[in-house]
Amino acid sequence: MLLDLSGLTTWADYFIIATVDNVRQSRAIADALQDAVLVHGGGRLHPEGDADGGWVLIEAGPGVIVHLFDSDARAYYNLEGLWNRAQEVVRIQ
């Protein structure tokens, strides 16, 4: 899911919220994102959180924050509900 937060906050323009099936998948996505950012001239990413804990947050560029959740953590933190005033740009099921 991609949420547009540009009219709601000054510290982020977009949230990308994704559910991963397991720790290995979370780490693979974080590594692939790092590779993509480096190829396109970005700096080194510094993920926050831990795949073992169910939630990894990655600032993927100015104003773009990626959240990788396992299904339990995604339901618990419910960012879509917390940011329900944000415009949903894309949802892939």
C-alpha positions, 0 to 999 in steps of 0.5 A, spaced: 500 500 500 502 507 498 499 512 502 500 520 500 502 523 507 504 530 503 498 534 506 498 531 513 505 531 515 512 535 514 517 529 515 514 524 510 511 525 503 509 517 502 508 511 506 509 504 503 506 499 507 507 491 506 506 485 509 511 479 509 511 472 510 517 471 514 523 474 516 527 471 510 523 475 505 523 481 510 531 481 509 531 480 502 526 486 500 530 490 505 537 488 501 533 489 494 531 496 496 538 498 498 541 495 492 536 499 488 537 506 492 545 505 491 544 504 483 540 510 483 545 514 486 542 514 493 546 513 499 546 507 504 539 506 507 539 504 515 533 500 517 530 501 523 527 495 527 528 488 526 525 482 522 525 478 527 520 483 531 515 483 526 517 490 523 522 494 519 522 501 517 526 504 512 527 511 510 528 510 502 529 517 500 527 524 502 520 523 504 519 516 503 518 511 508 517 503 507 514 499 513 515 491 512 511 488 517 509 481 519 501 480 519 501 480 526 505 486 527 501 490 521 494 488 524 497 490 531 500 497 529 494 498 524 498 504 520 492 504 515 487 506 521 492 511 524 493 515 518 486 514 515 486 521 513 492 520 508 490 519 500 491 511 498 495 512 492 495 504 490 493 498 494 496 491 491 492 485 494 
